[in-house]
Amino acid sequence: MFRFVKMFITIFGIFIFFLRCKTPIKKEYTITPSVVNFSINRDTSFETIFYVKNNGLDNLIISEIATECGCVVGTLLDSIVFPNDSIALKVKYTPKPTDSGEIFRFISIRTNGIPPIKSVSMRGNVN
């Protein structure tokens, strides 16, 4: 009888372990693409779209879009992303007069998700 109880506890423990491994994280999200490459002339601007996908079980709330300079502007149609849904983050880069050659710009997204801040980048060449 003791052997049966010990075997049952072991099987139950393995079951719980696999159940926890398969449970999705409640606030998991992804941003794609992680890097955008481009090449533009100095007198033009570049626009692209990043997609924020909520892979979790709860609503994802985007509280801030931060850029390193005023030359990059990010806009969202909504700040709430429902589970298994995604929204578009439209980003526009307008070169500063001093921008020339290879440039890197970063956009950080602050959310209630895990991790709370993720960054994506734009890598380009300004002619």
C-alpha positions in Angstrom: 0.0 0.0 0.0 2.8 2.4 0.9 4.5 1.7 -2.5 1.2 2.6 -4.3 0.9 5.9 -2.4 4.6 6.8 -3.1 4.1 6.0 -6.8 0.9 8.1 -6.9 2.6 11.1 -5.2 5.5 10.8 -7.7 3.2 10.7 -10.7 1.1 13.6 -9.4 4.2 15.7 -8.9 5.3 15.0 -12.4 1.9 16.0 -13.7 1.9 19.3 -11.7 5.4 20.0 -13.1 4.3 19.6 -16.7 1.1 21.5 -16.1 3.1 24.5 -14.7 5.5 24.3 -17.7 2.6 24.5 -20.2 0.8 27.4 -18.4 1.2 30.6 -20.4 2.6 33.6 -18.7 -0.2 36.0 -18.0 1.5 39.1 -19.3 3.9 37.8 -22.0 4.2 39.9 -25.2 6.4 40.2 -28.3 7.3 43.1 -30.6 8.1 42.3 -34.3 10.3 43.0 -36.1 13.0 43.7 -33.5 15.2 45.6 -36.0 14.2 47.6 -39.1 16.8 48.5 -41.8 16.4 51.4 -44.1 18.2 53.9 -46.4 16.9 57.4 -47.1 17.9 60.8 -48.4 18.3 63.6 -45.8 15.4 65.6 -47.2 12.9 62.7 -46.7 11.5 60.7 -43.8 11.0 57.0 -43.2 8.0 55.3 -41.8 7.6 51.7 -40.6 5.3 49.6 -38.4 6.2 47.4 -35.4 3.5 45.0 -34.1 3.0 44.5 -30.4 1.4 41.1 -29.8 -0.2 40.1 -26.5 0.7 36.4 -26.0 -0.6 36.4 -22.4 -3.9 35.9 -20.7 -4.5 39.4 -19.4 -4.9 42.8 -21.2 -1.5 44.3 -22.0 -1.5 48.0 -21.3 1.1 50.2 -23.1 1.9 53.1 -20.9 4.7 54.8 -22.7 6.5 54.9 -26.1 10.0 56.5 -25.5 12.5 57.5 -28.1 16.0 58.9 -27.7 15.3 62.1 -29.8 12.5 64.1 -31.3 13.5 62.8 -34.8 11.6 59.5 -34.0 7.9 59.6 -33.2 5.8 56.5 -32.4 2.0 56.5 -32.4 -0.5 53.9 -31.4 -4.2 53.7 -32.2 -4.9 52.2 -28.8 -2.9 51.5 -25.6 -4.7 48.3 -24.7 -3.9 45.0 -26.4 -6.3 42.2 -25.7 -5.1 38.6 -25.2 -4.0 36.9 -28.5 -4.4 40.2 -30.3 -1.9 42.7 -31.7 -1.7 46.4 -32.5 0.4 48.4 -34.8 3.0 50.9 -33.5 3.6 53.3 -36.3 7.1 54.9 -36.2 8.3 57.9 -38.3 11.9 58.9 -38.5 12.8 62.4 -39.8 16.6 63.0 -40.1 18.1 65.8 -38.1 20.4 68.2 -40.0 23.4 66.5 -38.4 22.3 63.0 -39.3 24.5 61.5 -41.9 25.8 58.1 -42.8 24.9 55.1 -40.6 22.5 55.8 -37.8 20.8 53.8 -35.0 17.6 54.8 -33.3 15.9 53.0 -30.5 12.2 52.9 -29.4 11.3 51.6 -26.0 7.9 50.4 -25.1 6.8 50.4 -21.4 3.9 48.1 -20.5 2.4 46.2 -17.6 3.8 43.0 -19.2 6.9 40.9 -18.6 9.4 42.4 -19.0 8.0 45.9 -18.4 10.2 47.5 -21.0 11.2 46.2 -24.4 13.2 48.0 -27.1 13.3 47.8 -30.8 15.7 49.5 -33.2 15.9 51.2 -36.5 19.2 50.9 -38.3 19.7 53.0 -41.4 21.8 55.0 -43.7 21.1 58.7 -44.3 22.5 60.0 -47.6 
